[in-house]
Amino acid sequence: MMLPLLIFIVLCFILVYLIQILSQLKEMKEMMRTKQLTELNQVLDDYEEKE
């Protein structure tokens, strides 16, 4: 009788865990994007200074 409930609880935990991982990946992706943009701006600034 308890087995279906146990399986349900485990599935819920797995789902929550996956959602957390996905949100962390999203944050990392955004951080990478801002880092790349910052580097690109730096390169552009350097280029403009040379002109």
N, C-alpha and C positions, 0 to 999 in steps of 0.2 A: 504493500500500500504506500509506503514511504518513497519507494524508488522513483516514481514519476516526479514527485515534488523535488527530490534531490537533483535529478537530471535538469529540471527547470531552473533551479537555483544556480547550478554550475553553468548552464548556458547563459544565464543573466550576467554572471561574473565575467565570463568570456567576452560577452558583448560589450560590457562596460570597459573592459581592458582594451579591446580593439578600438573603441571610440577614443580612448585616451591616447593610444599610439597614433591614430590618425590625426588628432588635433596637434600632437607634438610634431609630427611630420610637417603639417601645414605651417606651424610656427617656424620650423627650421627652414622651410622653403622661402618664407617671407624674409627671414633674416639673411639668407643667402642672396636674395634679390636685392635687398637694400645695400648689402656689402658690395655687390657687383656694381650697383649704381654709384656708390660712393667712389669706388676705384675708377669707374669710367669718368666721373666728374673730375677726379684728380688728374687723370691723363689729359682731359680736355683743357684743364687749367694750365697744366705744364705746356701744352702745345701753344696755347694763346700767349703765354709768357715769352716763348721763343720767337713768336712772330714780331 
